[in-house]
Amino acid sequence: MNQIKTRRLTQELDDTYRRALTGGAFYAAAWLAVGIYGGAFSRAPMLSWSLLLAFVGLAVARFVHRPVHAADDATRSRWLRLHWGIVAATTALWGGVFCWAVLDPAFGPARTAALLSTLGLATAVAHAFSMRRGFAFTCIGFLYLPGLFLLWRNPVDRATAIIMSVYLVYVVISLLRSHVEYQQRLDLDQELRDQRDLFSQQSKLDPLTDLANRRHFADVLADATMHSKRTGAPLTLLLLDLDHFKTINDTHGHVVGDACLVAVARRLRTSFGGEGDLIARVGGEEFGVVLAGQDLATAMLRAERFREDLVTHPIALKDIVLAMTASIGVAEFDSTIHRDDDELYRVADSAVYRAKAAGRNRVWREEAPLAQEPAEGMRPQSDELVQPK
């Protein structure tokens, strides 16, 4: 939930900044037209030029006050309030200009320009700044209401006041509609982002066990191997194959076999769920564990603990209890021996085959198994790969 709030707040920051960029210049341009054709620069040059400089300064402030993305939500909220303050100051300043044009008959025909500018600027606020209704209503109030009040007070301007009041209703309705549409767009963006994240996540998972699939396993192993080669950090790979798993499928059916795989995956998460561990289903009954930052001795002990737990605690399903064992091959990456992740994988895979050939239910590396020494006649020679039956 906090992540979604942060995303929406970040999007609002970007939209507010982008939409505010061009608006400030229009206030300055509108005042130039009204002030010049209304004779304000000749009648009150100090005030007129001060107003122009203020509009230009506020327009520059909109540009200079850039969004802060690398910050927490509280800082983002403060940024939004300050940026809205710049916009509100601009609209309040124009509200004062409009009041001056209404009260001073010397503006003559330029009063119409001031009126049209006020209507246009209020419409722009309603459409461009609909992300925050409260702020937008405040800005429209600064911009619109003081001059409208003065028009209602003067019977000569009553018709203009009526039209402006009717138009104000339109502006309010437009703001409310734009706000709803903006929120709907944010909701749609969030849905699309969630779907993209879900598809991305699903593309990395095995659908049965919810472990990493072979593709993601290969990517992580490649990255870990490159990191180990670059930094010298330890990296160990475990490959695990369930013994005689075909017998379970043939005897009890594939539904029971799938349930066994899910149970084994759950135990793997318990045994290898630490930081730097990646557990994957790399084949039918084959699993892989990438242990980044783990040396060979530690990995062998962890693998042996998992093997023993599988032996001493059979898989208990709804109607049956199945005794299962696993043959585990372990290999540690050595940049002086292994060229890449493929070669590391081949070494671990070879260790699995040797464990099976030596009698199964054991942890094996190329030199020797950790437990359950095979009988003399079953030990494979170092230069041959014995294929298990």
C-alpha positions as CSV (number, residue, x, y, z in Angstrom):
1,M,0.0,0.0,0.0
2,N,2.8,2.5,0.8
3,Q,4.5,1.7,-2.4
4,I,1.3,2.4,-4.4
5,K,0.9,5.7,-2.4
6,T,4.5,6.7,-3.3
7,R,4.0,5.9,-7.0
8,R,0.9,8.0,-7.1
9,L,2.5,10.9,-5.3
10,T,5.5,10.7,-7.6
11,Q,3.2,10.8,-10.6
12,E,1.4,13.8,-9.1
13,L,4.7,15.6,-8.6
14,D,5.7,15.1,-12.3
15,D,2.2,16.1,-13.6
16,T,2.0,19.2,-11.3
17,Y,5.5,20.4,-12.4
18,R,4.9,19.8,-16.1
19,R,1.5,21.4,-16.2
20,A,2.7,24.4,-14.2
21,L,5.7,25.2,-16.5
22,T,3.9,27.1,-19.2
23,G,1.1,28.7,-17.2
24,G,3.2,31.3,-15.5
25,A,4.2,33.0,-18.8
26,F,0.5,33.5,-19.7
27,Y,-0.2,35.6,-16.6
28,A,2.7,37.9,-17.5
29,A,1.6,38.1,-21.1
30,A,-2.0,38.9,-20.1
31,W,-0.9,41.6,-17.7
32,L,1.2,43.2,-20.5
33,A,-1.8,43.4,-22.8
34,V,-4.2,44.7,-20.2
35,G,-1.7,47.1,-18.6
36,I,-0.4,48.5,-21.9
37,Y,-3.9,49.0,-23.6
38,G,-5.4,50.1,-20.3
39,G,-2.7,52.8,-19.9
40,A,-1.6,51.4,-16.5
41,F,2.1,51.6,-17.3
42,S,1.8,55.4,-17.9
43,R,-0.6,56.1,-15.0
44,A,1.1,53.9,-12.4
45,P,4.4,52.8,-13.8
46,M,5.9,51.7,-10.5
47,L,3.0,49.4,-9.6
48,S,2.6,48.2,-13.2
49,W,6.3,47.2,-13.6
50,S,6.3,45.6,-10.1
51,L,3.3,43.5,-11.2
52,L,5.1,42.4,-14.4
53,L,8.3,41.5,-12.5
54,A,6.2,39.6,-9.9
55,F,4.5,37.6,-12.6
56,V,7.8,36.8,-14.4
57,G,9.5,35.9,-11.0
58,L,6.6,33.5,-10.2
59,A,6.9,32.0,-13.7
60,V,10.6,31.4,-13.2
61,A,9.9,29.9,-9.7
62,R,7.7,27.3,-11.3
63,F,10.6,26.3,-13.5
64,V,13.3,26.4,-10.9
65,H,11.3,24.5,-8.2
66,R,11.9,21.0,-9.7
67,P,10.4,17.7,-8.3
68,V,12.3,15.8,-5.7
69,H,12.2,12.1,-6.6
70,A,14.9,10.8,-4.3
71,A,13.0,11.6,-1.1
72,D,10.4,10.2,1.2
73,D,6.7,10.9,1.0
74,A,6.8,13.6,3.6
75,T,9.3,15.5,1.5
76,R,7.3,15.0,-1.7
77,S,4.2,16.4,0.1
78,R,6.1,19.4,1.2
79,W,7.3,20.0,-2.4
80,L,3.7,19.8,-3.6
81,R,2.5,22.3,-1.0
82,L,5.2,24.8,-1.9
83,H,4.6,24.4,-5.7
84,W,0.9,24.9,-5.2
85,G,1.8,27.9,-3.1
86,I,3.6,29.4,-6.1
87,V,0.6,28.8,-8.3
88,A,-1.8,30.2,-5.7
89,A,0.4,33.3,-5.3
90,T,0.2,33.8,-9.1
91,T,-3.6,33.5,-9.2
92,A,-4.0,35.8,-6.1
93,L,-1.9,38.4,-7.9
94,W,-4.0,38.1,-11.0
95,G,-7.1,38.4,-8.8
96,G,-5.8,41.8,-7.6
97,V,-5.1,42.9,-11.2
98,F,-8.7,42.0,-12.2
99,C,-10.1,44.0,-9.3
100,W,-8.0,47.0,-10.3
101,A,-9.3,46.7,-13.9
102,V,-12.9,46.5,-12.6
103,L,-12.6,49.4,-10.2
104,D,-10.6,51.8,-12.4
105,P,-12.6,53.1,-15.4
106,A,-9.4,54.3,-17.0
107,F,-8.7,50.8,-18.2
108,G,-11.6,51.3,-20.7
109,P,-11.7,48.6,-23.3
110,A,-8.8,46.7,-21.5
111,R,-11.4,45.7,-18.9
112,T,-12.8,43.2,-21.5
113,A,-9.3,41.8,-22.0
114,A,-8.9,41.5,-18.2
115,L,-12.3,39.7,-18.0
116,L,-11.5,37.3,-20.9
117,S,-8.1,36.6,-19.4
118,T,-9.7,35.8,-16.0
119,L,-12.1,33.4,-17.6
120,G,-9.4,31.7,-19.6
121,L,-7.0,31.4,-16.7
122,A,-9.7,30.0,-14.4
123,T,-10.5,27.3,-17.1
124,A,-6.8,26.5,-17.4
125,V,-6.6,26.0,-13.6
126,A,-9.6,23.7,-13.6
127,H,-8.2,21.4,-16.4
128,A,-4.5,21.6,-15.7
129,F,-4.5,21.3,-11.9
130,S,-7.3,18.9,-11.2
131,M,-5.1,16.5,-9.3
132,R,-5.9,18.3,-6.0
133,R,-9.4,19.7,-5.8
134,G,-8.9,21.7,-2.6
135,F,-5.8,23.5,-4.0
136,A,-7.5,24.1,-7.4
137,F,-10.6,25.5,-5.8
138,T,-8.5,27.8,-3.7
139,C,-6.6,29.1,-6.8
140,I,-9.8,29.6,-8.7
141,G,-11.2,31.5,-5.8
142,F,-8.2,33.9,-5.6
143,L,-8.4,34.4,-9.3
144,Y,-12.1,34.8,-9.8
145,L,-14.1,35.7,-6.7
146,P,-12.9,39.1,-5.7
147,G,-13.5,40.6,-9.1
148,L,-16.9,38.8,-9.4
149,F,-17.9,40.3,-6.0
150,L,-17.1,43.8,-7.3
151,L,-19.0,43.2,-10.5
152,W,-22.1,42.2,-8.5
153,R,-21.9,45.3,-6.4
154,N,-22.1,47.6,-9.4
155,P,-25.5,47.6,-11.1
156,V,-23.9,48.6,-14.4
157,D,-21.9,45.4,-14.4
158,R,-24.7,43.1,-13.2
159,A,-25.1,41.4,-16.6
160,T,-21.4,40.7,-16.7
161,A,-21.6,39.4,-13.1
162,I,-24.4,37.0,-14.1
163,I,-22.5,35.6,-17.1
164,M,-19.3,35.2,-14.9
165,S,-21.4,33.4,-12.3
166,V,-22.8,31.0,-14.8
167,Y,-19.3,30.4,-16.2
168,L,-18.0,29.8,-12.7
169,V,-20.5,26.9,-12.4
170,Y,-19.1,25.5,-15.6
171,V,-15.5,25.9,-14.3
172,V,-16.4,24.1,-11.1
173,I,-18.1,21.2,-13.0
174,S,-15.1,21.0,-15.3
175,L,-12.7,20.8,-12.3
176,L,-14.7,18.0,-10.6
177,R,-14.9,16.0,-13.9
178,S,-11.2,16.6,-14.6
179,H,-10.4,15.4,-11.0
180,V,-12.3,12.2,-11.5
181,E,-10.7,11.6,-14.9
182,Y,-7.2,12.2,-13.4
183,Q,-7.8,9.8,-10.5
184,Q,-9.1,7.2,-13.0
185,R,-6.0,7.6,-15.1
186,L,-3.8,7.0,-12.0
187,D,-5.9,3.9,-11.2
188,L,-5.5,2.6,-14.8
189,D,-1.8,3.3,-14.7
190,Q,-1.6,1.4,-11.4
191,E,-3.5,-1.5,-12.9
192,L,-1.3,-1.7,-15.9
193,R,1.8,-1.5,-13.7
194,D,0.5,-4.2,-11.4
195,Q,-0.3,-6.4,-14.5
196,R,3.2,-5.8,-15.8
197,D,4.8,-6.6,-12.5
198,L,2.6,-9.8,-12.2
199,F,3.6,-10.9,-15.7
200,S,7.2,-10.2,-15.0
201,Q,7.0,-12.2,-11.7
202,Q,5.2,-15.1,-13.3
203,S,7.7,-15.3,-16.1
204,K,10.3,-16.0,-13.4
205,L,8.3,-18.6,-11.5
206,D,7.7,-22.3,-11.8
207,P,3.9,-22.6,-11.9
208,L,3.7,-25.7,-9.7
209,T,6.1,-25.0,-6.9
210,D,6.3,-21.1,-7.0
211,L,10.1,-21.5,-7.0
212,A,12.2,-19.7,-9.6
213,N,12.0,-21.4,-13.0
214,R,15.0,-22.5,-15.0
215,R,15.2,-19.3,-17.1
216,H,15.4,-17.1,-14.0
217,F,17.8,-19.6,-12.3
218,A,20.1,-19.3,-15.3
219,D,20.0,-15.5,-15.3
220,V,20.8,-15.3,-11.6
221,L,23.5,-17.9,-11.8
222,A,25.2,-16.0,-14.7
223,D,25.0,-12.7,-12.8
224,A,26.3,-14.4,-9.6
225,T,29.2,-16.0,-11.5
226,M,30.2,-12.7,-13.0
227,H,30.1,-11.0,-9.6
228,S,32.2,-13.7,-8.1
229,K,34.7,-13.5,-10.9
230,R,34.9,-9.7,-10.5
231,T,35.0,-9.5,-6.7
232,G,36.3,-12.9,-5.5
233,A,33.2,-13.4,-3.4
234,P,32.4,-17.1,-2.7
235,L,29.7,-18.7,-4.8
236,T,28.4,-22.3,-4.5
237,L,25.9,-24.1,-6.6
238,L,23.7,-27.0,-5.3
239,L,21.9,-29.3,-7.7
240,L,19.4,-31.7,-6.2
241,D,17.6,-34.7,-7.8
242,L,14.9,-36.7,-6.1
243,D,15.8,-40.4,-6.0
244,H,13.4,-42.9,-7.7
245,F,10.8,-40.2,-8.3
246,K,9.5,-42.0,-11.4
247,T,8.4,-44.9,-9.1
248,I,6.2,-42.4,-7.1
249,N,4.5,-41.2,-10.3
250,D,4.0,-44.7,-11.6
251,T,2.7,-46.1,-8.3
252,H,0.6,-43.2,-7.0
253,G,0.0,-41.0,-10.0
254,H,1.1,-37.6,-11.1
255,V,-1.2,-35.7,-8.7
256,V,0.7,-37.3,-5.8
257,G,4.0,-36.7,-7.6
258,D,3.1,-33.0,-8.0
259,A,2.2,-32.8,-4.3
260,C,5.5,-34.3,-3.4
261,L,7.3,-31.7,-5.5
262,V,5.4,-28.9,-3.7
263,A,6.3,-30.4,-0.3
264,V,10.0,-30.6,-1.3
265,A,9.9,-27.0,-2.5
266,R,8.5,-25.9,0.8
267,R,11.3,-27.7,2.7
268,L,13.9,-26.1,0.4
269,R,12.6,-22.7,1.3
270,T,13.0,-23.5,4.9
271,S,16.5,-24.8,4.5
272,F,17.7,-22.3,1.9
273,G,15.7,-19.1,2.3
274,G,18.4,-16.8,3.4
275,E,19.8,-13.7,1.8
276,G,21.7,-14.5,-1.3
277,D,19.9,-17.9,-1.7
278,L,18.0,-18.6,-4.9
279,I,16.0,-21.8,-5.1
280,A,14.7,-23.0,-8.5
281,R,13.0,-26.0,-10.1
282,V,15.3,-26.7,-13.0
283,G,13.7,-29.9,-14.3
284,G,10.9,-32.4,-13.5
285,E,12.2,-33.5,-10.1
286,E,15.5,-31.5,-10.2
287,F,16.1,-28.4,-8.1
288,G,18.9,-25.9,-8.0
289,V,20.1,-23.6,-5.2
290,V,22.4,-20.7,-5.9
291,L,24.3,-19.8,-2.7
292,A,25.9,-16.4,-3.2
293,G,28.4,-15.5,-0.5
294,Q,28.6,-19.2,0.7
295,D,31.8,-21.2,0.6
296,L,31.9,-24.9,-0.2
297,A,32.2,-26.2,3.4
298,T,29.2,-24.2,4.6
299,A,27.1,-25.2,1.5
300,M,28.0,-28.9,2.0
301,L,26.8,-28.8,5.7
302,R,23.6,-27.1,4.7
303,A,23.0,-29.6,1.9
304,E,23.6,-32.5,4.3
305,R,21.2,-31.1,6.9
306,F,18.5,-30.9,4.2
307,R,19.2,-34.5,3.0
308,E,19.0,-35.8,6.6
309,D,15.8,-33.9,7.2
310,L,14.2,-35.4,4.1
311,V,15.2,-38.9,5.3
312,T,14.1,-38.5,8.9
313,H,10.8,-36.7,8.1
314,P,9.0,-38.4,5.2
315,I,6.6,-36.5,3.1
316,A,3.1,-36.7,4.7
317,L,0.3,-36.1,2.2
318,K,-3.4,-36.4,2.9
319,D,-3.7,-40.2,2.6
320,I,-0.1,-41.5,2.4
321,V,3.3,-41.0,3.8
322,L,6.2,-41.2,1.4
323,A,9.8,-41.8,2.3
324,M,12.0,-39.8,-0.1
325,T,15.7,-39.3,-0.6
326,A,17.7,-36.9,-2.7
327,S,21.1,-37.0,-4.4
328,I,22.8,-33.6,-4.2
329,G,25.7,-32.3,-6.1
330,V,27.7,-29.3,-4.8
331,A,30.3,-27.2,-6.7
332,E,32.0,-24.0,-5.7
333,F,32.9,-21.4,-8.4
334,D,36.7,-21.0,-8.9
335,S,37.6,-18.5,-11.6
336,T,40.9,-20.2,-12.1
337,I,39.1,-23.5,-13.0
338,H,35.6,-22.6,-14.2
339,R,35.4,-20.3,-17.2
340,D,31.7,-19.4,-16.7
341,D,28.4,-20.4,-15.1
342,D,27.8,-23.2,-17.7
343,E,31.0,-24.9,-16.6
344,L,30.1,-24.5,-12.9
345,Y,26.7,-26.0,-13.7
346,R,28.3,-29.0,-15.5
347,V,30.5,-29.7,-12.5
348,A,27.5,-29.7,-10.1
349,D,25.5,-31.8,-12.5
350,S,28.4,-34.3,-12.7
351,A,28.4,-34.4,-8.9
352,V,24.7,-35.3,-8.9
353,Y,25.3,-38.2,-11.3
354,R,28.2,-39.5,-9.2
355,A,26.1,-39.3,-6.1
356,K,23.4,-41.4,-7.8
357,A,26.0,-43.9,-9.2
358,A,27.5,-44.2,-5.7
359,G,24.1,-45.4,-4.2
360,R,22.0,-42.2,-4.1
361,N,20.9,-40.4,-0.9
362,R,24.1,-38.5,-0.4
363,V,25.8,-35.1,-0.9
364,W,28.6,-35.2,-3.4
365,R,31.3,-33.0,-4.8
366,E,33.9,-34.0,-7.3
367,E,36.4,-35.2,-4.8
368,A,34.3,-37.3,-2.4
369,P,30.8,-37.5,-0.8
370,L,30.1,-35.8,2.5
371,A,28.1,-38.7,4.0
372,Q,27.3,-42.4,3.4
373,E,30.5,-43.6,1.8
374,P,29.7,-45.9,-1.1
375,A,30.9,-49.5,-1.1
376,E,34.2,-50.1,-2.6
377,G,32.8,-51.6,-5.8
378,M,30.4,-48.7,-6.2
379,R,32.9,-45.8,-6.1
380,P,33.3,-44.2,-9.5
381,Q,36.7,-43.5,-10.9
382,S,37.8,-39.9,-11.1
383,D,38.1,-40.0,-14.9
384,E,34.7,-41.6,-15.7
385,L,31.1,-40.6,-15.3
386,V,28.9,-43.5,-14.2
387,Q,25.4,-43.1,-15.5
388,P,22.8,-44.2,-12.8
389,K,20.2,-46.7,-13.8
